[in-house]
Structure formats: C-alpha cells, structure tokens
Amino acid sequence: MLRIVADEAGREDFALTLDEICREGAQRMLIVALLAEADAYVAAAGEERDERGHALVTRNGKARARQVVTSAGAIDVAAPRVNDRRVDEATGERSRFRSQILPPYVRRSPKVNEVLPLLYLHGMSSLDFVPALAEFFGTEAGLSAAVITRLTASWEAEQKAFAHRGLHDRDYVYVWADGIHVKVRLGEDRKLCLLVIVGVRADGTKELVACSDGYRESTASWAEVLQDLKHRGMRAPVLAVGDGALGFWGALDEGFTETRHQRDWVHKTANVLDCLPASVQPQAKRAIAEITNAENKAEAELAVDRFAAEFGAKWPKATSKILSDREALLAFYDFPAEHWGHLRTSNPIESTFATVRARTNVTKGPGSRQAGLAMAFKLLQAAEGRWRRVNAPELVALVRAGATFVNGKLVERSEDEDAA
C-alpha cells in the first residue's frame, strides 16, 4: 500500500492552500447545482412548443460573473441563463426563470446574512467588520457599516410581530419578571427601561414571553404589559418570580389575581447586606443561606426567626426586609424540590441581561428607543436557544394541574378527594 509522506515544506504549502481548496470546491459544487437547476427547469417544459415547433424554454448562455460571499469565502459565479418565452394567459406577463439557489442580485449567502448582524449584536462595532472579516471572506464586498444597518433594520419588524402574536396556544406555569435600564443616544428620551418576562411552559422549556419598553419599572408600565398579554390569550401563571422593588407586583395583583408571588433571593440578599456593616455581612450571609437552603419550609421559618433574633435588635432595617416579605420569600417551598433552585432567583433573565449591557456599552447606547428594544429582543431571542429546561420538567404539568406539594414532595390525593 502506497503512502504519501509530506515533508515540513510540503505541509506548509498544503496549509496555505487549504482555504483555496475549500473555496474552489465550493465554487465547483455551486456551478454544478446551478446548472442542474436550470436543466431541470428546461426539461420540465420540454414538451411546450410554439407554432413553428420550437421549444418555448431553452438555455441561454450564462449571466455576467458576480462575486458571492459564502461561509467558505468569496467565490466568482456565472449563473446559467434560461430563455422562457411562455406567457401567463391570466396576467399577460412573460414567465421568468428564477434560481432558488442563487436568486438575482444576491451577493451574500443566507448564513453570512445571519452571522453579520449577530456579530454586531454580540459586541462587534459595525466599523470593525471590514478589517476583521475582509481577510476571512477574501473580499470587502457586502461588509460595510451601511449593509449591517440595513440587515439589523429587520429586527424592529420581528420585534413588532413578536409583540402582537397570539398566546392562546401557550401556557406559562412559572414566570420571571425583571427590568433593565439602557441609555439612548438620540432623541428626547435618553433612557429606556426594558420590561422582560420569561416563562416556563408545561413541558419545562423556558421561553421569552414579553420584551416591552417603559419609562420606569412602575406599576402602570407593568400593568400595560400584563394586560396586553392577557388580551392576547395568556393564562395566569401559577407562580411569578421577581425583585421586590418592582411595580410588577401591584400590576400582577390587578391582572392575574390567582398568581402567587416569589421574591428573588439574590436581590433580597444584596438589599439586606446593604443595611449591615461589613464586619457582620459574612455572618448574615450564612444565616440567609440557612433560610434558602433549609430542608423544608418549617426549618426555613425557624431560620427566619433565628435571623430576626440575631440581627433584629441592632439592625432592624435589615431584618424588616426579610420579615416584611416572609411569605413571598418562602413560597418556593410549596413547589417541587427539583424546581427550588430555579424559583429562588430571577437568574434566567439576569444572566441574559449581561449580553444586553455588553452590546449597549460598545455602541454607547442604541440610537433610539425602538432600536434599543429591537436589539434587546434579538439578544434575548438568541439566548433563548441556550436556555435549558427546568429540572424534572415532567412535574411542571402537575403544578399546573393543581397538584399539592409539601416541602417539595408530591402529596398523593386520596380516592375520596378525587371523587369530590
């Protein structure tokens, strides 16, 4: 058996031409596919003839070569042309061959069209596209800032369509709510407050529910969001999780009265520690951990009492922050233990907000409120694909069905209760 053994110089030559080989292969495959598409179009109309017996659909050479930017690099393509002399009897218009593989005037592949705005979305400045990507794609064509701006303009239309979609076929059992403030560079309104809701469906998957703009995290702003969701068919969630400072809770009580409240322990812990001297904070953290990591609700209640006894006399403000929200802070103990880690905090939203802040820091804020809303929507939508389902997703449907959980465990109903 023969083997080719390349020396170091040969390896270097091969490495230098590897991209060229890929580009050449992509070019040949594209030409073959375009020719096959044109031949199939002509063959399908092979029996159609004019009064002199001549074919109405024939090949007609090639179009002028154009450069197309693909993920394999920039390649030159001369697409085959077709002469179609058939006329539509209804409209009187002449039929035209239009390639589905390489439509007229297209100079970038769909994948490149998708990746360019995503790179912009995740932090690359539009002015950096040419120096950063021209060498990779082998051309500067189609990489200008104006091109990126046109591509991202479609986000606003997508966001508007998302904001008007029907929710009758959706059922969100848990929801997290939070807001983020973004600076706006242009216009009179220099601040944008994004109001975001993420939900868990009955199959355990997390999904973006709402991404709306408001002037602040007020009850009125949240009420507008929730009323819109209800109008579009959203059912009341079983549990809502959020920061205690939100106007969300007042709006929730008006729109979905049956939904239970769960305060975010991460925000609550930070607020409590702000009321304590630095020397006491490590001790307070351990005391709070005993509450959030208790084996059951009864143990958590005792841990709250111990916290109040230990810190209440000297720092009543810190203690009141827990005691005033006691019921809402411990609500998660009435749900499956497998879900406790998800329900204690609003991390599903908070972690995603980091990418929103990173993008707006690069651009020094979006140019307008609508642009900022569209940008945040696309970031959240992109992050949605990475969200994992909640633990024990099969239990979410039981929560929606009204099953009883005590200290995280399912309580089986008796036959008498089922009959009733």
ZAMARGU-4260 file (C-alpha; in steps of 0.2 Angstrom, whole numbers, plus 5000, padded with zeros to 4 digits):
<rodrens>
0) 5000/5000/5000 | 5007/5017/4995 | 5008/5031/5007 | 5012/5050/5003 | 5024/5057/5016
5) 5025/5076/5016 | 5040/5085/5022 | 5038/5101/5033 | 5039/5112/5017 | 5025/5102/5009
10) 5014/5103/5025 | 5016/5122/5025 | 5011/5123/5006 | 4996/5112/5009 | 4991/5123/5024
15) 4992/5139/5014 | 4981/5132/5000 | 4968/5123/5011 | 4956/5138/5011 | 4959/5139/4992
20) 4954/5121/4990 | 4939/5123/5000 | 4934/5139/4990 | 4937/5130/4974 | 4927/5115/4979
25) 4913/5126/4984 | 4913/5136/4968 | 4913/5120/4958 | 4898/5112/4968 | 4888/5128/4966
30) 4891/5129/4947 | 4885/5111/4946 | 4870/5114/4957 | 4865/5129/4947 | 4867/5120/4930
35) 4857/5106/4937 | 4843/5118/4942 | 4842/5126/4925 | 4842/5110/4916 | 4828/5103/4927
40) 4818/5119/4923 | 4821/5117/4904 | 4817/5099/4905 | 4800/5101/4914 | 4794/5112/4899
45) 4802/5102/4886 | 4786/5097/4878 | 4779/5115/4876 | 4782/5122/4858 | 4777/5137/4848
50) 4768/5137/4832 | 4784/5133/4822 | 4788/5118/4834 | 4802/5127/4843 | 4804/5125/4861
55) 4797/5139/4872 | 4810/5136/4886 | 4829/5135/4881 | 4846/5138/4889 | 4853/5155/4885
60) 4871/5155/4890 | 4877/5162/4906 | 4875/5179/4915 | 4889/5191/4919 | 4900/5183/4933
65) 4897/5190/4951 | 4906/5188/4967 | 4896/5179/4981 | 4902/5179/4999 | 4899/5162/5007
70) 4905/5154/5023 | 4919/5146/5013 | 4924/5163/5007 | 4921/5174/4992 | 4918/5164/4975
75) 4915/5170/4957 | 4900/5163/4949 | 4892/5165/4932 | 4874/5159/4934 | 4866/5150/4919
80) 4853/5159/4910 | 4836/5152/4903 | 4826/5160/4889 | 4807/5157/4894 | 4795/5163/4880
85) 4780/5157/4889 | 4766/5170/4893 | 4754/5169/4908 | 4737/5169/4900 | 4729/5177/4916
90) 4741/5191/4918 | 4749/5193/4901 | 4766/5193/4909 | 4780/5183/4902 | 4787/5169/4913
95) 4804/5170/4920 | 4817/5158/4927 | 4822/5162/4945 | 4835/5152/4953 | 4831/5147/4971
100) 4849/5143/4975 | 4856/5159/4969 | 4842/5172/4967 | 4846/5188/4956 | 4857/5201/4964
105) 4861/5191/4979 | 4879/5193/4984 | 4879/5185/5001 | 4874/5168/5007 | 4860/5167/5020
110) 4872/5160/5033 | 4883/5176/5030 | 4867/5187/5031 | 4863/5179/5048 | 4880/5180/5056
115) 4884/5198/5052 | 4870/5205/5062 | 4873/5193/5076 | 4892/5198/5077 | 4886/5216/5078
120) 4873/5211/5091 | 4886/5202/5102 | 4898/5217/5103 | 4907/5220/5086 | 4906/5238/5080
125) 4900/5240/5063 | 4916/5249/5058 | 4926/5234/5063 | 4918/5222/5050 | 4929/5226/5035
130) 4946/5225/5044 | 4941/5210/5054 | 4931/5200/5041 | 4938/5205/5024 | 4953/5193/5025
135) 4942/5179/5031 | 4930/5181/5017 | 4943/5186/5004 | 4934/5202/5000 | 4927/5218/5007
140) 4911/5217/4997 | 4895/5217/5007 | 4904/5221/5024 | 4901/5240/5025 | 4893/5248/5040
145) 4878/5253/5029 | 4875/5235/5025 | 4875/5230/5043 | 4862/5244/5047 | 4851/5238/5033
150) 4852/5220/5040 | 4848/5225/5058 | 4833/5235/5052 | 4823/5219/5050 | 4824/5217/5069
155) 4812/5230/5073 | 4799/5222/5061 | 4802/5205/5070 | 4800/5213/5087 | 4783/5221/5082
160) 4777/5204/5076 | 4783/5195/5092 | 4774/5209/5102 | 4757/5205/5093 | 4757/5186/5092
165) 4743/5176/5100 | 4746/5167/5116 | 4731/5156/5116 | 4741/5141/5112 | 4754/5145/5126
170) 4753/5140/5144 | 4766/5148/5156 | 4766/5139/5173 | 4781/5149/5180 | 4787/5167/5175
175) 4801/5178/5180 | 4800/5197/5178 | 4813/5210/5178 | 4818/5227/5170 | 4834/5234/5163
180) 4838/5252/5160 | 4848/5257/5144 | 4854/5274/5139 | 4848/5280/5122 | 4860/5291/5112
185) 4847/5301/5101 | 4830/5309/5104 | 4822/5317/5119 | 4820/5301/5129 | 4838/5297/5134
190) 4834/5282/5145 | 4825/5266/5140 | 4818/5254/5153 | 4816/5236/5146 | 4802/5226/5154
195) 4806/5207/5151 | 4796/5192/5156 | 4802/5174/5154 | 4791/5159/5156 | 4791/5140/5159
200) 4779/5130/5148 | 4770/5115/5154 | 4784/5104/5146 | 4798/5113/5156 | 4805/5123/5142
205) 4809/5142/5145 | 4803/5154/5133 | 4803/5173/5131 | 4786/5179/5134 | 4787/5198/5133
210) 4800/5212/5129 | 4792/5229/5130 | 4798/5247/5134 | 4793/5258/5148 | 4799/5274/5156
215) 4802/5265/5173 | 4798/5249/5182 | 4781/5257/5188 | 4765/5248/5191 | 4757/5257/5177
220) 4771/5251/5164 | 4770/5233/5170 | 4751/5234/5170 | 4751/5239/5152 | 4762/5224/5148
225) 4752/5211/5158 | 4735/5217/5151 | 4742/5216/5134 | 4747/5198/5137 | 4731/5194/5145
230) 4722/5201/5130 | 4732/5191/5118 | 4726/5175/5127 | 4739/5172/5141 | 4733/5161/5155
235) 4738/5166/5173 | 4754/5158/5179 | 4755/5148/5195 | 4770/5157/5202 | 4779/5173/5197
240) 4797/5177/5202 | 4805/5194/5203 | 4813/5208/5213 | 4803/5215/5227 | 4806/5233/5221
245) 4796/5231/5205 | 4780/5239/5202 | 4776/5222/5194 | 4768/5215/5209 | 4755/5228/5210
250) 4751/5225/5192 | 4751/5207/5194 | 4738/5208/5208 | 4727/5218/5196 | 4729/5207/5181
255) 4732/5189/5187 | 4725/5189/5205 | 4727/5170/5207 | 4746/5170/5204 | 4757/5168/5219
260) 4772/5179/5222 | 4790/5173/5225 | 4803/5186/5229 | 4821/5185/5221 | 4833/5180/5235
265) 4848/5187/5226 | 4841/5204/5226 | 4834/5202/5243 | 4851/5196/5250 | 4860/5211/5242
270) 4847/5223/5250 | 4849/5216/5267 | 4868/5216/5267 | 4867/5235/5262 | 4859/5238/5279
275) 4873/5229/5288 | 4891/5234/5292 | 4904/5225/5283 | 4910/5215/5298 | 4893/5207/5300
280) 4890/5203/5282 | 4898/5186/5281 | 4888/5180/5297 | 4872/5187/5289 | 4876/5178/5273
285) 4877/5161/5282 | 4861/5165/5291 | 4852/5169/5275 | 4859/5153/5267 | 4851/5143/5281
290) 4834/5150/5276 | 4836/5147/5257 | 4844/5130/5259 | 4833/5123/5273 | 4827/5105/5271
295) 4809/5111/5272 | 4798/5126/5275 | 4796/5123/5294 | 4815/5123/5295 | 4816/5139/5284
300) 4803/5148/5296 | 4814/5144/5311 | 4829/5150/5301 | 4820/5167/5298 | 4816/5168/5317
305) 4834/5165/5321 | 4840/5179/5309 | 4827/5191/5317 | 4833/5186/5334 | 4852/5188/5330
310) 4851/5204/5319 | 4834/5212/5324 | 4840/5222/5339 | 4855/5231/5331 | 4849/5232/5313
315) 4830/5232/5312 | 4830/5239/5295 | 4840/5223/5288 | 4828/5212/5297 | 4812/5220/5292
320) 4817/5217/5273 | 4815/5199/5276 | 4801/5199/5288 | 4790/5211/5278 | 4791/5198/5263
325) 4792/5182/5273 | 4778/5173/5264 | 4783/5178/5247 | 4802/5174/5251 | 4797/5156/5256
330) 4783/5152/5243 | 4795/5141/5233 | 4794/5128/5247 | 4777/5124/5241 | 4783/5118/5224
335) 4793/5103/5218 | 4810/5102/5227 | 4818/5100/5210 | 4812/5117/5205 | 4818/5126/5220
340) 4834/5131/5213 | 4825/5139/5198 | 4812/5148/5208 | 4823/5156/5221 | 4830/5169/5209
345) 4827/5178/5193 | 4844/5172/5186 | 4836/5166/5169 | 4833/5185/5165 | 4848/5192/5174
350) 4861/5182/5166 | 4854/5186/5149 | 4854/5205/5153 | 4873/5204/5154 | 4874/5202/5135
355) 4862/5217/5133 | 4873/5228/5143 | 4889/5222/5134 | 4881/5227/5117 | 4875/5244/5123
360) 4892/5248/5131 | 4900/5245/5114 | 4888/5256/5105 | 4887/5269/5119 | 4868/5265/5119
365) 4856/5262/5105 | 4852/5277/5093 | 4833/5276/5098 | 4821/5268/5109 | 4814/5257/5096
370) 4832/5252/5090 | 4836/5248/5109 | 4820/5237/5111 | 4824/5228/5094 | 4842/5225/5099
375) 4837/5218/5116 | 4824/5207/5109 | 4836/5199/5097 | 4849/5196/5111 | 4835/5188/5122
380) 4829/5178/5107 | 4847/5172/5103 | 4850/5167/5122 | 4833/5158/5122 | 4841/5144/5111
385) 4854/5141/5125 | 4841/5140/5140 | 4839/5123/5147 | 4823/5116/5153 | 4820/5116/5172
390) 4824/5101/5182 | 4811/5087/5182 | 4801/5095/5168 | 4788/5082/5170 | 4782/5090/5186
395) 4778/5107/5179 | 4762/5099/5171 | 4757/5093/5189 | 4760/5110/5196 | 4748/5117/5183
400) 4735/5104/5186 | 4734/5109/5204 | 4744/5095/5212 | 4749/5098/5231 | 4767/5099/5235
405) 4773/5099/5254 | 4791/5103/5257 | 4795/5099/5239 | 4786/5082/5239 | 4771/5077/5229
410) 4756/5073/5241 | 4745/5059/5233 | 4727/5063/5234 | 4715/5050/5242 | 4701/5042/5232
415) 4688/5052/5242 | 4697/5068/5237 | 4697/5063/5219 | 4679/5059/5219 | 4675/5075/5226
</rodrens>
